[in-house]
């Protein structure tokens, strides 16, 4: 009964997390339009488009509308044309002067940009947390020998720290992509009006600064008609790229969960749940939740691509709140990273089982051929043929590499050396002692012998771990700087608006 309750609680917990993510990802368009109105009012007063006394009146009206919208059960309209009548009801028709040089064609893209940049920073933060968890695990398992696979088959031994650092490198590239996308995301469409600006002296640079943007989108037609599409494709593409890496990570774990004796599992409890009918099962709830979340992100990117494809410039398909707009896909990717952290923090590695799986197969034979070439000048093709014959002999007799009789090893080498096409003066005796042969065929020996840049040897794993941590620290600093910049801009807008509201 306790196991069943655990399963139900785990499922409810992960389901509640998903619902919370859905709720948190719903954009507050009203708040975004209010922020835009406040910036527009400050700018129009500063440029003389709106007289300062009228600016004071409009500021009070905006405060009143915002306050009313905060009341329980109050409406929070998501369209400027539904908000404007609320302002007019308080400040009168002259309040519409604030709208000079604006259009929903630039307001809507600005709302989208405000939402997208917040979601981009949220994703950057969640990705940094996932990288930190992964690096902590990589340090813990830096020397843990595990089998690595190519084409779904055990290929060579490596260390789990080495594998995890590969994922850290992929995640760091996605972090780079987010930083690069920020430069294009944090540009303001506001003031472009319908598409060709207006005859009013609208200061687009001032609008951008008030809203925390680095600059305006320069071409006014691009601002509202083209940039929302290609930026949406870029942001959803980055999210999908990250989701593909997360999905690959999940599948690597699933490859172990499929085994009778896996060498890696999730810690039992909130991350797992037993079957409702099969007592022996421990379903990896957190793992398949991560994978499903990753699929939602990829689906969101594909949906946006379809919506944006073959759409005339100026059409609303890719700009309004569709089922999965770019900001929503970024929010899904953020939740995916949070689930990824839970999986990483809950992984249990059975080091002995991993080492046993490596020792049970012949994934070190490449190093045996390399050793023969490097130390005894044996052509690689002969070494490869000899090693292949060893595998055939050992597997046919259900022997592990460590259990191969050395006299049979010597015989197999002598036979291999008789193969046609080899030099006649080729030594027919295995040019390795038994101790050296067994060391070359061991997983620890193969890993220690690695010399290449970025390999699994301890020195390289330690070096890459340190560089990955430095890179993560740099990314966290960048994130803090961007958030501080937005907070400073908002403080400046609030100060300038307060001056109007107070009659200054």
C-alpha positions as CSV (number, residue, x, y, z in Angstrom):
1,X,0.0,0.0,0.0
2,X,2.9,2.4,0.9
3,X,4.5,1.7,-2.5
4,X,1.2,2.5,-4.3
5,X,0.8,5.8,-2.4
6,X,4.4,6.7,-3.2
7,X,3.7,6.2,-6.9
8,X,0.5,8.3,-6.7
9,X,2.3,11.0,-4.8
10,X,5.1,11.0,-7.3
11,X,2.7,11.3,-10.2
12,X,0.7,14.0,-8.5
13,X,3.9,15.9,-7.6
14,X,5.2,15.9,-11.2
15,X,1.8,16.7,-12.6
16,X,1.4,19.6,-10.2
17,X,4.8,20.9,-11.4
18,X,3.6,20.8,-15.0
19,X,0.4,22.7,-14.1
20,X,2.4,25.3,-12.2
21,X,4.7,25.7,-15.2
22,X,1.7,26.2,-17.4
23,X,0.3,28.8,-15.1
24,X,3.6,30.6,-14.7
25,X,4.1,30.7,-18.4
26,X,0.9,32.6,-19.1
27,X,1.9,36.1,-20.2
28,X,0.4,39.1,-18.4
29,X,-0.2,41.1,-21.5
30,X,-2.1,43.8,-19.5
31,X,1.0,44.5,-17.4
32,X,3.2,44.6,-20.5
33,X,0.9,47.2,-22.2
34,X,0.8,49.2,-19.0
35,X,4.6,49.3,-19.0
36,X,4.5,50.4,-22.6
37,X,1.9,53.1,-21.9
38,X,4.0,54.5,-19.1
39,X,7.1,54.6,-21.3
40,X,5.1,56.2,-24.1
41,X,3.7,58.8,-21.8
42,X,7.1,59.8,-20.5
43,X,8.5,60.1,-24.0
44,X,5.6,62.0,-25.4
45,X,5.8,64.6,-22.6
46,X,9.5,64.9,-22.9
47,X,9.2,65.5,-26.7
48,X,6.3,68.0,-26.3
49,X,3.8,65.7,-28.1
50,X,1.7,65.7,-24.9
51,X,1.6,68.9,-22.8
52,X,3.0,68.2,-19.3
53,X,-0.2,69.1,-17.4
54,X,-2.1,66.6,-19.6
55,X,0.7,64.1,-19.0
56,X,0.0,64.5,-15.3
57,X,-3.7,63.7,-15.8
58,X,-2.9,60.7,-18.0
59,X,-0.4,59.4,-15.5
60,X,-3.0,59.5,-12.8
61,X,-5.4,57.7,-15.1
62,X,-2.9,55.0,-15.9
63,X,-2.2,54.5,-12.2
64,X,-6.0,54.2,-11.5
65,X,-6.5,51.7,-14.4
66,X,-3.6,49.6,-13.1
67,X,-4.9,49.7,-9.5
68,X,-8.4,48.7,-10.6
69,X,-7.0,45.8,-12.6
70,X,-5.3,44.5,-9.4
71,X,-8.6,44.1,-7.6
72,X,-10.0,40.5,-7.1
73,X,-12.0,39.4,-10.0
74,X,-11.1,42.5,-12.1
75,X,-10.6,42.3,-15.8
76,X,-7.1,42.6,-17.2
77,X,-7.6,43.3,-20.9
78,X,-4.9,42.0,-23.3
79,X,-5.7,44.4,-26.2
80,X,-4.8,48.1,-26.2
81,X,-8.1,49.0,-27.8
82,X,-9.9,47.5,-24.8
83,X,-7.6,49.3,-22.3
84,X,-7.7,52.8,-23.9
85,X,-11.5,53.3,-23.1
86,X,-10.7,52.7,-19.5
87,X,-8.1,55.5,-19.6
88,X,-10.4,57.8,-21.5
89,X,-13.2,57.2,-18.9
90,X,-10.9,58.8,-16.3
91,X,-8.7,61.3,-18.2
92,X,-11.0,62.2,-21.1
93,X,-10.5,62.0,-24.9
94,X,-7.3,64.0,-24.8
95,X,-5.6,61.1,-23.1
96,X,-5.4,59.5,-26.6
97,X,-2.7,62.0,-27.5
98,X,-0.4,59.5,-25.7
99,X,-1.0,57.1,-28.6
100,X,0.5,59.5,-31.1
101,X,3.0,57.7,-33.4
102,X,2.0,54.3,-32.1
103,X,0.0,51.4,-33.4
104,X,-1.0,47.9,-32.3
105,X,1.4,46.9,-35.1
106,X,4.3,48.1,-32.9
107,X,2.7,47.5,-29.5
108,X,2.1,43.8,-30.1
109,X,5.7,43.1,-31.1
110,X,6.9,45.1,-28.1
111,X,4.7,43.0,-25.8
112,X,6.1,39.9,-27.4
113,X,9.7,41.2,-27.0
114,X,9.2,42.1,-23.3
115,X,7.9,38.6,-22.7
116,X,10.5,36.8,-24.8
117,X,13.5,38.5,-23.1
118,X,12.2,37.6,-19.6
119,X,11.7,34.0,-20.7
120,X,15.1,34.0,-22.4
121,X,16.8,35.0,-19.1
122,X,14.7,32.5,-17.1
123,X,15.8,29.8,-19.4
124,X,19.4,30.9,-19.2
125,X,19.2,30.7,-15.4
126,X,17.5,27.3,-15.4
127,X,20.1,26.0,-17.9
128,X,22.9,27.3,-15.7
129,X,21.4,25.4,-12.7
130,X,21.3,22.2,-14.8
131,X,24.9,22.7,-15.9
132,X,25.9,23.2,-12.2
133,X,24.2,19.9,-11.2
134,X,25.7,18.1,-14.1
135,X,29.2,19.4,-13.2
136,X,28.8,18.4,-9.6
137,X,27.9,14.9,-10.8
138,X,30.8,14.9,-13.2
139,X,33.2,15.7,-10.4
140,X,31.8,12.9,-8.2
141,X,32.0,10.4,-11.0
142,X,35.2,11.7,-12.7
143,X,37.1,8.4,-12.4
144,X,34.1,6.0,-12.6
145,X,34.7,3.6,-15.5
146,X,31.6,3.0,-17.6
147,X,30.9,1.5,-21.0
148,X,30.3,3.9,-23.9
149,X,28.3,3.0,-26.9
150,X,28.3,3.7,-30.6
151,X,25.5,2.4,-32.9
152,X,23.8,1.2,-29.7
153,X,26.6,-1.3,-29.0
154,X,29.3,-1.2,-26.3
155,X,32.3,0.4,-28.0
156,X,35.0,1.5,-25.6
157,X,35.3,2.2,-21.9
158,X,35.4,5.8,-20.7
159,X,34.6,7.5,-17.4
160,X,31.2,8.9,-16.5
161,X,32.8,12.2,-15.8
162,X,34.0,12.3,-19.4
163,X,30.5,11.5,-20.7
164,X,28.9,14.1,-18.5
165,X,31.4,16.8,-19.6
166,X,30.4,16.1,-23.2
167,X,26.9,17.0,-22.2
168,X,28.2,20.0,-20.3
169,X,29.9,21.2,-23.5
170,X,26.7,20.8,-25.5
171,X,24.7,22.7,-22.8
172,X,27.4,25.5,-22.8
173,X,26.9,25.9,-26.5
174,X,23.2,26.4,-26.0
175,X,24.0,29.0,-23.3
176,X,26.2,30.8,-25.9
177,X,23.3,30.7,-28.3
178,X,21.0,32.3,-25.8
179,X,23.6,35.1,-25.1
180,X,23.9,35.7,-28.8
181,X,20.2,35.7,-29.3
182,X,19.8,38.3,-26.5
183,X,21.5,40.9,-28.8
184,X,18.7,40.5,-31.3
185,X,15.9,39.9,-28.7
186,X,16.6,43.1,-26.7
187,X,15.8,45.5,-29.5
188,X,12.6,47.7,-29.3
189,X,9.9,47.8,-32.0
190,X,8.1,50.6,-30.2
191,X,7.7,53.8,-32.1
192,X,7.7,52.2,-35.5
193,X,3.9,52.8,-35.6
194,X,2.0,50.8,-38.2
195,X,5.2,50.3,-40.3
196,X,6.6,53.6,-41.4
197,X,6.8,55.7,-38.2
198,X,4.8,59.0,-38.1
199,X,5.1,62.7,-38.4
200,X,5.3,63.1,-34.7
201,X,8.8,63.6,-33.2
202,X,8.7,60.2,-31.5
203,X,12.0,59.4,-29.8
204,X,12.4,55.7,-30.4
205,X,15.8,55.5,-28.7
206,X,14.3,57.0,-25.6
207,X,11.4,54.5,-25.7
208,X,13.9,51.7,-26.0
209,X,16.0,53.0,-23.0
210,X,12.9,53.4,-20.8
211,X,11.9,49.8,-21.4
212,X,15.4,48.4,-20.9
213,X,16.1,47.7,-24.6
214,X,19.6,48.1,-25.9
215,X,18.4,50.0,-29.0
216,X,15.4,50.1,-31.4
217,X,14.9,47.7,-34.3
218,X,16.2,50.2,-36.8
219,X,14.0,49.6,-39.9
220,X,10.4,50.5,-38.9
221,X,9.0,47.9,-41.4
222,X,11.2,45.2,-40.1
223,X,10.3,46.1,-36.5
224,X,6.7,44.9,-36.6
225,X,6.4,42.9,-39.8
226,X,9.6,40.7,-40.2
227,X,11.7,40.7,-37.0
228,X,8.9,39.0,-34.9
229,X,9.0,36.0,-37.3
230,X,12.7,35.4,-37.7
231,X,13.4,36.0,-34.0
232,X,10.7,33.6,-33.1
233,X,12.3,31.0,-35.3
234,X,15.7,31.6,-33.7
235,X,14.4,31.4,-30.1
236,X,12.3,28.3,-30.6
237,X,15.2,26.8,-32.5
238,X,17.6,27.3,-29.6
239,X,15.0,25.8,-27.2
240,X,14.5,22.8,-29.5
241,X,18.3,22.4,-29.8
242,X,18.6,22.2,-26.0
243,X,15.6,19.9,-25.8
244,X,17.3,17.5,-28.3
245,X,20.3,17.3,-26.0
246,X,18.1,16.7,-23.0
247,X,16.3,14.0,-24.9
248,X,19.6,12.3,-25.8
249,X,20.6,12.4,-22.1
250,X,17.3,10.8,-21.1
251,X,17.6,8.1,-23.8
252,X,21.1,7.3,-22.5
253,X,19.6,6.7,-19.1
254,X,16.7,4.7,-20.6
255,X,19.3,2.4,-22.3
256,X,20.3,1.4,-18.7
257,X,16.7,1.2,-17.4
258,X,16.0,-1.4,-20.1
259,X,18.7,-3.7,-18.6
260,X,18.0,-6.3,-15.9
261,X,21.0,-5.0,-13.9
262,X,21.5,-1.4,-14.9
263,X,24.6,0.5,-13.7
264,X,22.7,3.7,-13.3
265,X,19.3,4.4,-11.7
266,X,17.2,7.1,-10.2
267,X,17.0,7.3,-6.4
268,X,13.8,5.7,-5.3
269,X,11.2,8.0,-3.9
270,X,9.7,11.1,-5.4
271,X,11.5,10.5,-8.7
272,X,10.2,7.0,-9.3
273,X,6.9,5.1,-8.9
274,X,6.0,1.4,-9.0
275,X,3.5,-0.1,-11.4
276,X,-0.2,-0.3,-10.3
277,X,-0.1,-4.0,-11.1
278,X,3.5,-5.2,-11.2
279,X,5.1,-5.1,-7.7
280,X,8.7,-5.4,-9.0
281,X,8.6,-2.3,-11.2
282,X,10.1,1.1,-10.3
283,X,9.0,3.4,-13.1
284,X,11.4,6.3,-13.8
285,X,8.7,9.0,-13.5
286,X,11.2,11.9,-13.4
287,X,13.0,10.5,-16.5
288,X,10.0,10.2,-18.7
289,X,8.6,13.5,-17.5
290,X,11.9,15.1,-18.7
291,X,11.6,13.4,-22.0
292,X,8.0,14.3,-22.5
293,X,8.8,17.9,-21.6
294,X,11.6,17.9,-24.2
295,X,9.2,16.6,-26.8
296,X,6.8,19.5,-26.0
297,X,9.6,22.0,-26.6
298,X,10.5,20.4,-30.0
299,X,6.8,20.3,-30.9
300,X,6.5,24.0,-30.0
301,X,9.4,24.9,-32.2
302,X,7.9,22.9,-35.1
303,X,4.5,24.5,-34.6
304,X,5.9,28.0,-34.8
305,X,7.9,27.1,-37.9
306,X,4.7,25.9,-39.6
307,X,2.8,29.0,-38.5
308,X,5.5,31.3,-39.8
309,X,6.1,29.5,-43.1
310,X,4.6,31.0,-46.2
311,X,3.0,33.9,-44.3
312,X,2.8,37.3,-45.9
313,X,4.7,40.0,-44.0
314,X,2.3,41.9,-41.8
315,X,0.0,38.9,-41.2
316,X,-0.7,38.1,-37.5
317,X,-0.2,34.3,-37.6
318,X,3.3,34.4,-36.0
319,X,2.8,37.5,-33.8
320,X,-0.2,36.9,-31.7
321,X,-0.7,34.4,-28.8
322,X,-0.9,31.2,-30.7
323,X,-1.1,27.8,-28.9
324,X,2.6,27.6,-28.4
325,X,4.2,31.1,-29.1
326,X,8.0,31.5,-28.8
327,X,7.8,32.7,-25.2
328,X,5.7,29.7,-24.2
329,X,8.3,27.4,-25.8
330,X,11.0,29.1,-23.9
331,X,9.0,28.6,-20.7
332,X,8.6,24.9,-21.5
333,X,12.4,24.7,-22.0
334,X,12.9,26.3,-18.6
335,X,10.7,23.8,-16.9
336,X,12.5,21.0,-18.8
337,X,15.8,22.3,-17.3
338,X,14.3,22.2,-13.8
339,X,13.2,18.6,-14.4
340,X,16.7,17.9,-15.7
341,X,18.2,19.1,-12.4
342,X,15.9,16.7,-10.5
343,X,17.1,13.8,-12.6
344,X,20.8,14.8,-12.3
345,X,20.5,15.2,-8.5
346,X,18.8,11.9,-8.2
347,X,21.1,9.7,-10.2
348,X,22.6,6.7,-8.5
349,X,25.7,5.2,-10.2
350,X,26.7,1.6,-9.3
351,X,30.4,1.8,-10.0
352,X,31.0,-1.9,-9.5
353,X,28.2,-2.8,-11.9
354,X,29.5,-0.4,-14.5
355,X,33.0,-1.8,-14.2
356,X,31.7,-5.4,-14.5
357,X,29.8,-4.6,-17.7
358,X,33.0,-3.2,-19.2
359,X,35.0,-6.2,-18.1
360,X,32.4,-8.6,-19.5
361,X,33.0,-7.5,-23.1
362,X,35.9,-6.8,-25.4
363,X,35.7,-3.0,-25.8
364,X,39.3,-2.5,-25.0
365,X,40.7,-4.4,-27.9
366,X,41.4,-1.2,-29.9
367,X,44.0,-0.3,-27.3
368,X,45.6,-3.8,-27.6
369,X,46.1,-3.2,-31.3
370,X,47.4,0.3,-30.6
371,X,49.8,-1.0,-28.0
372,X,51.2,-3.6,-30.4
373,X,51.8,-0.9,-33.0
374,X,53.2,1.7,-30.6
375,X,55.5,-0.6,-28.6
376,X,56.4,-3.4,-30.9
377,X,56.0,-1.9,-34.4
378,X,53.3,-4.3,-35.3
379,X,51.2,-3.0,-38.2
380,X,47.8,-1.9,-37.0
381,X,45.9,-4.1,-39.4
382,X,47.7,-7.2,-38.0
383,X,47.0,-6.0,-34.5
384,X,43.4,-5.4,-35.4
385,X,43.1,-8.9,-37.0
386,X,44.7,-10.5,-33.9
387,X,42.4,-8.7,-31.5
388,X,39.3,-9.6,-33.6
389,X,40.3,-13.3,-33.5
390,X,40.7,-13.0,-29.7
391,X,37.1,-11.6,-29.5
392,X,35.8,-14.5,-31.6
393,X,37.7,-17.1,-29.4
394,X,36.6,-15.5,-26.1
395,X,33.0,-14.9,-26.9
396,X,32.7,-18.4,-28.4
397,X,33.8,-19.8,-25.0
398,X,32.0,-17.3,-22.8
399,X,35.2,-15.9,-21.5
400,X,35.8,-12.4,-20.3
401,X,39.0,-10.7,-21.6
402,X,40.7,-11.1,-18.2
403,X,40.1,-14.8,-18.4
404,X,41.7,-15.5,-21.7
405,X,44.4,-18.2,-21.3
406,X,47.7,-16.6,-22.3
407,X,49.0,-19.7,-24.1
408,X,45.9,-19.5,-26.4
409,X,46.5,-15.7,-26.8
410,X,50.0,-16.5,-28.0
411,X,48.7,-19.2,-30.4
412,X,46.1,-16.9,-31.9
413,X,48.7,-14.2,-32.5
414,X,51.0,-16.7,-34.2
415,X,48.2,-17.8,-36.5
416,X,47.3,-14.1,-37.3
417,X,50.9,-13.4,-38.1
418,X,50.8,-16.1,-40.8
419,X,48.1,-14.2,-42.7
420,X,48.8,-13.6,-46.5
421,X,50.2,-10.3,-47.4
422,X,52.2,-9.7,-44.3
423,X,56.1,-9.4,-44.5
424,X,57.7,-12.8,-44.2
425,X,60.1,-11.5,-41.5
426,X,57.2,-10.5,-39.3
427,X,57.8,-12.0,-35.8
428,X,55.4,-14.9,-35.2
429,X,55.6,-14.6,-31.4
430,X,53.4,-12.1,-29.4
431,X,55.8,-9.3,-28.6
432,X,54.1,-8.5,-25.2
433,X,54.6,-10.1,-21.8
434,X,51.5,-11.5,-20.2
435,X,51.4,-8.6,-17.7
436,X,51.7,-6.0,-20.4
437,X,49.0,-7.8,-22.5
438,X,46.6,-7.8,-19.6
439,X,47.3,-4.2,-18.8
440,X,46.7,-3.2,-22.4
441,X,43.4,-5.1,-22.4
442,X,42.1,-3.6,-19.1
443,X,39.7,-0.6,-19.0
444,X,41.8,1.3,-16.6
445,X,44.9,0.8,-18.7
446,X,43.2,2.0,-21.9
447,X,41.9,5.1,-20.2
448,X,45.2,5.9,-18.6
449,X,47.0,5.4,-21.9
450,X,44.8,8.1,-23.7
451,X,46.8,11.1,-24.6
452,X,44.6,13.1,-26.9
453,X,43.1,16.5,-26.1
454,X,39.7,16.1,-24.5
455,X,40.1,12.4,-23.7
456,X,38.9,10.4,-20.6
457,X,42.3,10.4,-18.9
458,X,42.2,11.9,-15.4
459,X,44.3,15.0,-16.3
460,X,42.0,16.0,-19.2
461,X,38.8,15.4,-17.2
462,X,40.1,17.6,-14.4
463,X,41.2,20.3,-16.9
464,X,37.8,20.2,-18.7
465,X,35.9,20.3,-15.5
466,X,37.7,23.4,-14.4
467,X,37.2,25.1,-17.7
468,X,33.5,24.2,-17.7
469,X,33.1,25.7,-14.2
470,X,34.8,28.9,-15.3
471,X,32.5,29.1,-18.3
472,X,29.5,28.6,-16.2
473,X,30.6,31.4,-13.8
474,X,31.0,33.7,-16.8
475,X,27.5,32.9,-18.0
476,X,26.0,33.5,-14.5
477,X,27.8,36.9,-14.4
478,X,26.3,37.8,-17.8
479,X,22.9,36.8,-16.6
480,X,23.1,38.9,-13.4
481,X,24.3,41.9,-15.5
482,X,21.3,41.6,-17.8
483,X,18.8,41.3,-15.0
484,X,20.4,44.2,-13.2
485,X,20.2,46.3,-16.4
486,X,16.5,45.6,-16.7
487,X,15.9,46.4,-13.1
488,X,17.8,49.7,-13.5
489,X,15.8,50.6,-16.6
490,X,12.5,49.8,-14.8
491,X,13.5,51.9,-11.8
492,X,14.3,54.8,-14.2
493,X,10.9,54.5,-15.9
494,X,9.1,54.4,-12.5
495,X,11.0,57.5,-11.4
496,X,10.2,59.4,-14.6
497,X,6.6,58.3,-14.5
498,X,6.2,59.2,-10.8
499,X,7.4,62.7,-11.5
500,X,4.6,63.1,-14.0
501,X,2.0,61.6,-11.7
502,X,3.2,63.9,-8.9
503,X,2.8,66.9,-11.1
504,X,6.5,67.5,-11.6
